[in-house]
Amino acid sequence: MSKTFFQITELDEVHSARSGKLSCTALHLKDGSMCLYSPVAGLEKSGKEQLNELGGVSALLAPNHYHNKGLKGHKDVFPKASLYCPEQARPRLNKITGLQFEPMEILRDNLVEGHKILEPEGLKTGEIWVEIESNQERAWVVTDAFSAPLLAPGQYGDTASTLGTFPRYGVKDAATFKSWVKRQLSIAAPTLLLPCHGSPVKAQDLGSQLLDLLDKNL
């Protein structure tokens, strides 16, 4: 069986897959099943067999109101999976998809130790991230706030970037968002970035890179 999802070797039970220019991150939950952060259209078929072998999919997470095109297809393939989204994104997602979403608190309670939902302030898309602490590494799984160049599947880059559309379509209050990110980085900066747009990034100066991108683009 050819692999669609590649393990992030630095992190326990975390996998990533890409279809076109978009990536999806698969996270194991307490019950052994998996949550798909930003399901990407096309992966529901190519990744079904592998995901079932990894524990099956019980949760589909739309991390903001733009990343919704893969939800229906994944729900059809994994009919027992529950749908989740940030509260701020729920009205638009309900209208666009016609799907029903469970409260995020249910998903939070099923996250494994070391996994944490982050809710950035100052954004207008309802974007949420997942912070992962594993094997002395810290990773941020993000949607549109940061991106990276596209490399071959399974390869990492060492430089983060931003989408040109993000400041206009994603940011409501730049000062608030920058302040929130700086607070998170002051607590502990990530060494891994798993963006929906682009390949994973691994860099010891990742925190500084993200600060520079904020100062340059917002």
Secondary structure as UniProt FT lines:
FT   STRAND          6..7
FT   TURN            9..10
FT   TURN            12..13
FT   STRAND          14..19
FT   TURN            20..21
FT   STRAND          22..29
FT   TURN            30..31
FT   STRAND          34..37
FT   TURN            41..42
FT   HELIX           43..46
FT   HELIX           48..53
FT   TURN            54..55
FT   STRAND          57..61
FT   TURN            69..70
FT   HELIX           71..77
FT   TURN            79..80
FT   STRAND          82..84
FT   HELIX           87..89
FT   HELIX           90..97
FT   HELIX           104..109
FT   TURN            113..114
FT   STRAND          115..118
FT   STRAND          129..134
FT   TURN            135..136
FT   STRAND          137..142
FT   TURN            153..154
FT   TURN            164..165
FT   HELIX           166..170
FT   HELIX           174..187
FT   STRAND          192..195
FT   STRAND          201..202
FT   TURN            204..205
FT   HELIX           206..217
//
